[in-house]
Amino acid sequence: MKTFAFSVVACLLVAGTLVASYAQSSVNLTGAWQTGPQTNQSTLICSESFFSMATYDLTNKRFISTFGGSYRVEGGEYIAMIEFHSLSPEMVGNEYRGAITLRNGMLYIEDESGNSGWKRLDDGKPGQLAGAWLITGRMRDGQMSKMTPGARRTMKILSGTRFQWIAYNVDTKEFAGTGGGTYTTRNGKYTENIEFFSRDNSRVGASLSFDYSLEDGAWRHKGLSSKGDPIDEVWTKREKIGL
């Protein structure tokens, strides 16, 4: 397991992997990347403006950590704003800058621990739901209740084949939970295959299938939760909300 100090360094540099590499016009970084052995595996999911990174032990079904937020590129430099961090909440709200290299289709992070290469898992395809989403509606007592995201947020970020959801509060810096893995969208069905779950590792390995549709750009998500409770939700792309 990474030490606390290395986790901090890794946070800055992985965010740098995302944004500094994107600065190269010939490279489209949107999608998912992965590094490490199954016992200490990290998956990075990138939309155009947001990212998340999760580290977990797939062999022993153990969640280790996650962090993420927004980013932008100025020249060859990345600027990342951390919105959530499960290990170091004091990092939330801070801005970090740095650079990274891209060689032979691999992302390389260079730090005091050496070099780590990230392989591409997908480029944002074939999934129809790639992007960063915030929950904006939930069915209650037969009526869809609208939700206005603020400091308290539940975000889902998806590439073409990977997903992660994160619940957190940007004001209190509280991390409430996360889960993720792979997903497919076929014939109106959205299916999640869970590889990590911070609240209950017994759910790792489960597959959950939901009805989904895109209605005026919003994602309607209906089915049963991992606990077996009925859910009917609306998710909206973050760019449309302006957060």
N, C-alpha and C positions, 0 to 999 in steps of 0.2 A: 504494500500500500504506500502511496506517496506520503511523504512527510507533510506537515502543515505548511512549512516554508515552500516546499516544491509545489504544493497545490496552489499557493498564491501566484507563484511564477507561472505555473501552467495556465492559470486563468488568463493572465495578461497575454501570454504568447499564443494560446489557442484562439483567443479573440483576434489576435494579429494574423493568425493563419487565415482566418476568414476574410478580413477586410483588406490586408495588404496584398494578398494574392489577387483579389478582385480588381485591384488597380491595374493589372495587366490586361489590356483591352482584348487580347486574343483568348483570354480564359473566361469562361462562364462558371463561376463558383457555385451557383445555385444548385442545391441538391444535398447529398449526404456524404460524409467522409468517416473513416474509422481507423483506429490504431490500437495496438496492444494485444496481448494474449486474452483468451476467454476469461481468465481469472482476474484481469484488470483491464477491461476493454472500455475504450472511450468512443462514443459516437457523436459526431458534430453534424447538426442539421442547419442549413442556411437558406433563408429566404433572401429577397433583395435587400432588405433593411434590418433584419433581425436574425439572431442565432441562438442556439442552445447547445450545450455540451453535457453529456451524461457519462459518468464512469460507473461501471458495475461489474460484478463477478457473475458471469453467465453460468459457469459451472456449478457454483454453490448457491445460485439464485439470491445474491446479495447486492443490494444497492449501495453505492459508495458515496457519490456526490453529483451535484449538478450546478451549473451557473449559466448565465446568458443575459441577453439584453439587445440593445440596438447598436448599430455601427454605421460609420460612413468612411469614405476614402478621400484623402486630400493628397494628390500626387502619389508618391510611393509610401505614404504613411497611413496607418490605420488609426482611427479614433473610435474607441468602443466605450459605451456607457453601460455599466452593469446594473441590471434591474433585479436580479435574484442571485443568491449564492447560498447553497445549503451548508457549506462549511464555514464561510467567513462573511456573515451578514454585514459587517462593517464596511465591506467593499461596495455595497449597494449605493448607487448614486454617484460613484466616482468614475471619472473619465481616465482612460488609459490610452497610451500611444505606443506604437512600435512598428517593426518591420519583420518580414518573413520572406522565405524564398520558395519558389516553385520550380521543380526540376523533374523532367521526364514524366510528367503527369502525376507526380507525387507532391504533396505539401510537406515541407520540412520545417520543423521548429527547432531552432538552435538556442540552447540555453546551457546553464552550468552543469546539467545532468548529461549533456550530449545532444545527439540529433534524434528526432523521432519523426518517422514518415507516416503520413496519412494517405490511405488509398481511397479512391473515389468509389462510392457504392452506387450512386446514381446522379443524374444531372437534372433532377426535377421531373423526370418522366418515368413511368407512364401515368402516375397518379393524377387524377383530376382535381385533387384538393391541395396541391402544393402551395405553401405560403404560411403566413402567420395569422392566426385567428384568435379573436376574443369572444367569449360567450356573451350574448346580448339578449337572450330570451330563454325562458324555461316554462314548460307547461305546469300550471298549478290549478287544481280543482277544475279541470276542464277548460281553462283559459290560458292563453300564452301571456306570461308576465314578462314585460320588457325589463331589461337590465342595462344600466348605463355604466360601463366600466370606468373605474376611477383608480384610486390607489390600490384597492383590492382587486386583483385580476386572476382570471383563469385563462391561460393561453394554451393553444395547441399550435405547434409548428410542425409542418409536414414537408418532406421532400417528395420524390416520386414513389419511394418505397418505404420510407421510415417516418415514424411519428413520435412525438413527445408532448405530453401535457404537463403544465406546471401551474400550481396555485401559490400565490405569493402576494405580498403587500409592499409596495415601493416606499410607503411612508414609514411604517414600523420596521421594515426590512425583514419581516417574518417570512420564512419559507414554510409552506403548509403541506406540500406533497408533490409527487411527480410519478409518472409511469411512462413507459414507451416500448417500442419494438418495431415490428414491420407491419405493413397494412396493404390491402388491395381494395380496388373499387371495380366491381363487376356486376353488371345487370341490376343496378340500383342498390347493390349491397356493399356496404363499407365494412371490412373485416379487419380487426386488430389481432395481432399475435403478440402477446405480452412477453417481453424479455427482461424488464425490470419494473419494480413497483415498490416505492419507498415505504408505504404504509403496511403492506402485507405481502411478504415474499411467497406465500402459498399460491398466489395468483399467477406467478410466473409460469409460462408454458400454456396458459389458457388462450383460447381463441374466442373472440366476441364478435358477433355479426349484427349489423344495424342497417335499417333502411336509411338511405340518404338521398337528398335531392338538392339542386341549386336553384333557388328561387330569388330572382332579382339580385343575383350575386351573393345572396346569403346561403349558408349551409344549414339545411334542416337535417337533424340527426335524431333518429327514433329507434328504440329497442330496449334491451335490458342491460343494466349495469353489471359490473363484476360481482355485485352482491345479489343480483337477481331482481333489483328494483326497476320498475318501468321508468324510462327517461324519454323526454321529447324536448329537444333543445334547438336553439338557433345560434349560429356562430357567424361573425362578421369579420372580414379582412381588416387587419389593423390599419392599413393605409386609409380605409374609408372612415374609420373612427377618428384618426388623427392622433393616436397615442403612440 
